[in-house]
């Protein structure tokens, strides 16, 4: 039954117009990350946490439905107050495209355990208090088919406002970087991530290019054969020693392993 619901949900998002940004991403010259073309990843959100009277960027996330944002479970801490900013590009400016939404409900995956990150299930769904206005700067990403496995070397892109390098500064403008997929049989080798990487995860990038602190919860964007962009992963963890370590690609929660859970939550809350 849930598989049927998942198919219906994915179809609904597809019909809604997912994965087709009005501004085409610049994928022609990415070496080690660069400023993204403004609003070319319109499903990217900034998850912000309240400190005192102000909010600060803490994680990324992805708009996957009119009122639903998907981020990482480790981005959510009990008692903290969060908001979502959509249509953001340059955090140093008020560009007029930003839409701020409060969070009505937070559903962390029931099997997520902050003390055992390598067990996986690093996901949280955020229900917004009201739907954002869809525009050239705000739209939804497509979700993959259940259990879809990306081929080794598939070109995907990480996006976020995370540190530019280990212990480096946070950028004002949204960054993007090409991260080719590393298949599980390679990523799980003993001299790579070993048993830390589960089959419900996907590895991408490594060495010179990776995610970094602040990118957590953001999307792994992969172009489908139909010309639409799919959310294939949610940024989960990188090497503890440095962000771009050899044989330690960025590890993402593989979305195609969780389509039933996503459907169940989104249909019942």
N, C-alpha and C positions, 0 to 999 in steps of 0.2 A: 504493500500500500504506500509506504513512504517513498519507494522508488518512483511510483506513479506521480506522487505529489511533487517529487523533485523535478521530474520531467516537465510537469505543468508549470512549476515555478520558473524553471529555466526558459521555457517557451515564453512566459509572460514577460520576463526581463528582455528577452530577445526582441519581442514585438515592440516593447517600450522604446527601443532604439539604443541598445547598449553598445559600448565599444567602438563608437564612431565619432571621434572628436571633430568638432567643426574646424579646429586648428590642427593641422597635421603635425605630429611630432617630428623633430629633426633627428633622423636616425642615420645620417650620412657620414658623420665625422666624430664619433665618440671613441676616445682612447681611454681616458681614466676619469670619466665623468665631466659634465659640463652643465652650464645653466640650461634648463629646459626652455623650450620655446613657450612663451607665456600662454597658459591655459590649454596646452596641447595634451595634458593628462587631466581632463576635467572631473574625473572621479576621485582624484587624490584629495584627501582632507588633512587638516591639521587638528590633531586631538590635543586639547589644551587643558592644563590642570590649574586650579586656582591656588595661588599663594598670596595670602593677605587679601588685598583688594584687587589684585591683578591676575590675569591668566597668562600662562607661559606654555609654549609648545613642548610637548613631552613625547609624542609618538605620531606616526602617520596612520593612515587608514584609507579605506576604499568605500565609496558609495556603491552599493550593489542593488539597491531598490529605492523607491521614492522616500522611504523613511528609515532605511537600514544602512548602517555603516559596519564594516568588518575590520577588526584590528586584532592585535595580539593579546592573549590573556595576560601576559606579563606586564602589559601597559596599564592594567587596572589594579588599583589598590583600595581595599575597603576604607570607607570614610572620606576619600578624596572627592572633590567636586570637579566635574569635567564639563567641557563644552566642545562642540565641533564647529570648525570654520571651513566652509566650502568656498570654492571660487577664489582661493588664495594663490598668489604667486610670489610676490615680493613682500616679505613680512615687515620691511622697513617703511612701506608706503600704504596709504589708503587708496586703493585703485578703483573703488566703486563697484567691484565685482564680487566682493566678499559677502557671504551670507552666514550669519551666526545662528546656530541652533542649540538649544538645551537638550539634554539627554533624558528621555522619559524613563527608559529602562535599560539596564545592563545585564546581559546574559553571558557569563563566562562558561566555556565548555566544562561540563561536569567532571571530566577526567583531567583537567589541567591542574598541575601541582607545581607551585613556584619553587618548591624544594627539589623537584626532580624534572628539570627542564627537558632533559634528554628523553623523557617518556613521551613527549609530543603533546598533541591536543592544545597547542598554544594559540587559542582563538577566543575572541569575545565579540559578540554582536551588540551593537548599540542602536536602540530605537530612538529616533529623534522625536522631539515634541510636536513638530509639524514638518510636512514635506518641504524641501527647498524648491525654489522656482527653477525649473530646468532652463538652461540657456547655453550659449556658446562656452561658458566657463564652468558650468555645472551639469554633469550628466553621469550616467551609470556605466560601470564596467560589465562586461559579459562574464558569466560563470561557466566553467568547463563542464563537459559531460562527466558523469560519475566514473571514477577510476581511470580517467584518461592519464596516460603516462607520456611525458615529453621525451623525445629522442635526444640522445647525447649530442651536445653542440647546438641545440635549438637556441636561436638568438632571442633573448628576453631582456627586459629593461627594468632596473630598479629605479624608483623615484622617491625623493624625500628631502627633508631639510636637515639630515643628520650631519655629524662632524665631517669636514672635508677630508680629514685623515686622523689617525690615532691621536687623541688628545688635542686635536685641532679645533679651529673655530667653527661655529655653526653659520651656514650661509644665510643671507637674506632671501635669495631667490631659490626656487625649487630646482633641485639637481636631478640629473638622470645619468645613468651609466649602463652600458651594454654588459650583460652578464650571461654568457652562454651556459646552458644547462650542463651539469656534470651528472652522468647517469649513476644510479644507486650502486651498481657493482664496483664502480671506481671510487665514489665518495665514501663508501663504507670499508675501503681497504685499511689495513692496520696502520699504514703510514699516512693516511688521510684522516677522516673523522672516526674510522672504526665503527664500533657498535653504538656510538653516540647517535649516529644517524639512523633513523627508523624508516621503514618503507612508506610511512605516512608523511614523510618530509621530501623536499626536493632541494638539491644543491645547485648553486649557480655561481659562476665567476671564480674568484680566487686569485692569488698572487697579486698582480698590480691593481685589480679592480674588485671592490667588494662593498657591501653595506657597512655602516658604522653607527655609533651611538646616535640615537635620534631618528634613525630610519626605521626602527622597530615598529611593527604593525602595518607598515606600508606595503604597497603591492609589488609583486613580480608580474610585470605586464608582458604578455606574449601574444604576437600577432597570429591569428588563426588563418586557416586556408580560405576562409570566407571574407578575409579583409577586415575583420573586427578584432579588437583587442580584448584579451581574456585575462582575468585575474587567476593566475595559476598558483600563486603562492603568497603567503603573508610573512613578512620578514620576522624571523624568530631569534636567531643568534649568530654571532661571529666568534672568531677566536678571542680568548680572554687576554692574550698577550698583545695583539695588535689587529687592526681591522683587515689589513691586506696581507695575510700570511700565506706563504706557499703551501699548497695542498690542504688549505682550510677555507674552502669556498663558503660564501654566505649560505646559511641554512634557512629554508622557508617551510612553513606548514603547507603541505600540499592540499589545495582546496578540493581537488577531485576526490579525495578520500573522505570528505565531510559533507557531501551534497545532501545526504539524508538528514543530518543534524541541522544544517542550515534551513532546509525546507520545513522541518518540524517546528523550529523556533519561529521562523518568519510567518508561518501560517497560523500559529496558535497564540501569539502575543500581539 
